[in-house]
Amino acid sequence: MDTQEAPVSRSGQCLCGGVRYQLEAEPLSFMFCHCRDCQTVSGGGPAAIVMLPKPAFRLLQGTLKTYSKRSDRGNMAHRRFCAECGSQILSELDARPRFVFIKAGTLDDPASLTPRANLWIRSAQPWSAMDRTLKQFETEP
């Protein structure tokens, strides 16, 4: 009898359903990023991001368009989104090439995640609700 656990699989999609993806590993972390770029992309508050190894992300359907911009720390950040509806799906950072950062709201079951930290709190807006029981980082760990 095989006692190995079944591989982990989570899935997600964009707003219009044109992009579908699968995660083939458990997230390494779930965080809220309060940097100004994430505030702009989210429309005001922090971005809820799930970090996992890059090979664990598999695009199942659709095409991701990319917008690249230098981050506050001077590194290139590549934001990938649905070309049709504009939903942010993931980000990749040149400074952390082994990881992808999935937008948690695009997961089919984001309620199963437990947040661990707030990043870039020095940029957080005073009106942004922040769970102070989580680890707090002025910039990034």
VENSULLIN-V593925 format. One record per residue. N is the residue number from 0. RES is the residue in one small letter. NEAR is the number of other C-alpha atoms within 10 Angstrom. D_LAST is the distance of its C-alpha to the last C-alpha in Angstrom with 1 decimal. Layout:
N;RES;NEAR;D_LAST
N;RES;NEAR;D_LAST
This chain:
0;m;3;42.6
1;d;4;39.2
2;t;5;36.5
3;q;6;33.5
4;e;6;31.4
5;a;6;31.6
6;p;8;28.7
7;v;12;26.2
8;s;11;26.9
9;r;16;25.6
10;s;18;27.0
11;g;23;26.6
12;q;23;28.3
13;c;23;28.5
14;l;16;30.7
15;c;12;33.8
16;g;14;33.4
17;g;16;33.9
18;v;22;30.5
19;r;21;29.9
20;y;20;27.3
21;q;19;26.5
22;l;21;23.5
23;e;18;24.6
24;a;16;21.8
25;e;15;20.1
26;p;18;16.7
27;l;10;13.8
28;s;15;12.0
29;f;21;13.2
30;m;22;11.2
31;f;25;12.5
32;c;24;11.4
33;h;28;13.2
34;c;23;13.1
35;r;20;16.8
36;d;19;17.3
37;c;18;16.4
38;q;17;18.6
39;t;13;21.3
40;v;14;21.2
41;s;16;21.3
42;g;10;24.0
43;g;16;22.4
44;g;21;19.8
45;p;28;16.3
46;a;25;16.1
47;a;21;15.9
48;i;24;14.2
49;v;25;14.6
50;m;20;12.9
51;l;21;15.4
52;p;17;16.8
53;k;17;18.8
54;p;12;22.1
55;a;16;21.9
56;f;20;22.6
57;r;13;26.3
58;l;15;28.0
59;l;14;31.3
60;q;13;32.9
61;g;16;32.8
62;t;15;31.2
63;l;20;27.9
64;k;15;28.0
65;t;15;25.2
66;y;11;24.1
67;s;13;21.9
68;k;13;20.4
69;r;13;18.3
70;s;14;15.0
71;d;13;14.2
72;r;9;12.4
73;g;9;15.6
74;n;13;14.8
75;m;15;17.1
76;a;20;16.4
77;h;19;19.2
78;r;20;20.1
79;r;20;22.8
80;f;20;25.3
81;c;23;28.8
82;a;16;31.3
83;e;16;33.8
84;c;13;32.1
85;g;14;28.8
86;s;22;26.5
87;q;24;23.0
88;i;26;22.3
89;l;22;19.2
90;s;21;16.9
91;e;20;16.2
92;l;19;14.0
93;d;12;15.6
94;a;12;12.4
95;r;11;11.8
96;p;10;15.5
97;r;12;15.8
98;f;20;14.4
99;v;21;15.8
100;f;23;14.5
101;i;26;17.6
102;k;22;18.7
103;a;23;19.3
104;g;20;22.5
105;t;21;24.2
106;l;22;24.2
107;d;16;27.7
108;d;12;26.4
109;p;16;23.2
110;a;9;24.4
111;s;8;23.7
112;l;14;19.9
113;t;10;18.1
114;p;16;15.0
115;r;15;12.1
116;a;21;9.7
117;n;27;9.9
118;l;22;7.7
119;w;20;9.2
120;i;19;11.5
121;r;13;13.1
122;s;16;14.7
123;a;21;15.9
124;q;16;19.7
125;p;7;21.5
126;w;8;23.4
127;s;11;20.6
128;a;10;20.7
129;m;18;17.5
130;d;13;17.3
131;r;9;16.4
132;t;9;16.6
133;l;13;13.3
134;k;12;10.0
135;q;19;9.2
136;f;15;6.4
137;e;14;8.5
138;t;16;6.9
139;e;13;3.8
140;p;9;0.0
